[in-house]
């Protein structure tokens, strides 16, 4: 029997899906409070955001910090392992921009690849 537990499958299973890339992208910029994700990622539901953050935390890419305040404040940030994914996010962003240009797909201007910011 052939095992499909290969590097590419592990990669896709860990960071694949509609929202994980955006969550990781925004966390690569700064720590984010739970409520701030909703303005950064319009359309994401509370359940999906919670599930995605829990999965990323379980997989060791994101850490959750609870501040003992009233009301409680929760912030998410990348772990060292999550930081190691940032160069891959940048490559994904560059490829997506190239693909969008080739296929004449309109892009949302909110996301800037790291090299685009350095040029600006």
C-alpha positions in Angstrom: 0.0 0.0 0.0 1.3 3.4 -0.9 1.3 6.1 1.8 0.3 9.6 0.7 1.9 11.1 3.8 4.4 13.0 1.6 5.8 16.5 2.1 3.4 18.1 -0.4 0.4 16.4 1.2 1.5 17.4 4.7 2.0 21.0 3.4 -1.5 21.1 1.8 -3.2 19.5 4.8 -1.5 22.0 7.2 -1.9 25.3 5.4 -4.4 24.5 2.7 -7.9 25.9 2.6 -9.7 29.1 1.8 -8.6 31.2 4.8 -5.4 29.8 6.3 -3.1 31.6 3.9 -4.7 34.9 4.6 -4.6 34.3 8.3 -0.9 33.5 8.2 -0.2 36.4 5.9 -1.8 38.9 8.3 -0.1 37.3 11.3 3.2 37.6 9.4 2.8 41.4 9.6 1.8 41.7 13.3 0.0 40.1 16.2 -3.8 40.3 15.8 -6.7 40.3 18.1 -9.5 38.0 17.3 -12.0 40.7 16.5 -9.6 42.4 14.1 -9.5 39.4 11.7 -13.1 40.2 10.7 -12.1 43.6 9.2 -9.0 42.1 7.6 -10.9 39.1 6.1 -14.4 40.2 5.3 -16.7 37.2 4.8 -15.0 34.9 7.3 -17.5 33.5 9.9 -16.7 33.3 13.6 -16.9 29.5 13.5 -14.6 29.2 10.5 -12.1 31.7 12.0 -12.1 29.9 15.3 -11.7 26.5 13.6 -8.8 27.7 11.4 -7.0 29.4 14.3 -7.3 26.3 16.4 -6.0 24.1 13.6 -3.0 26.4 13.0 -2.4 26.5 16.8 -2.6 22.7 17.0 -0.2 22.4 14.0 2.3 24.7 15.8 2.2 27.7 13.4 0.2 30.1 15.6 0.2 30.9 19.2 -2.6 32.3 21.3 -2.0 34.7 24.1 -4.8 35.5 26.6 -4.4 38.7 28.5 -6.0 38.7 32.0 -8.2 41.7 31.5 -11.9 42.4 31.7 -13.1 41.7 29.1 -10.4 39.2 28.2 -8.3 40.1 25.3 -6.8 37.4 23.0 -4.0 38.0 20.5 -2.6 35.6 17.9 0.9 35.6 16.5 3.2 33.3 14.6 5.4 30.8 16.4 9.0 30.4 15.2 7.7 27.5 13.0 5.0 29.8 11.6 7.7 32.5 10.9 9.6 29.9 8.9 6.5 29.8 6.6 6.7 33.5 5.7 9.1 33.1 2.8 6.7 30.5 1.3 3.8 32.9 1.7 5.8 35.5 -0.2 6.5 33.0 -3.0 2.8 32.1 -3.1 1.9 35.8 -3.3 4.4 36.4 -6.2 3.1 33.4 -8.1 -0.5 34.4 -7.5 0.2 37.9 -8.9 1.9 36.4 -12.0 -1.0 34.1 -12.5 -3.5 36.9 -12.1 -1.7 39.0 -14.7 -1.5 36.0 -17.1 -5.2 35.2 -16.7 -6.4 38.8 -16.5 -7.8 38.3 -13.0 -8.5 41.5 -11.0 -6.7 41.5 -7.6 -7.5 42.9 -4.2 -5.0 45.7 -3.5 -5.0 44.9 0.3 -2.3 42.2 0.0 1.2 43.2 -1.0 4.0 40.7 -1.4 7.1 41.4 0.7 9.2 42.4 -2.4 6.4 44.8 -3.5 6.6 46.7 -0.2 10.4 47.0 -0.4 10.1 48.5 -3.9 7.5 51.0 -2.9 
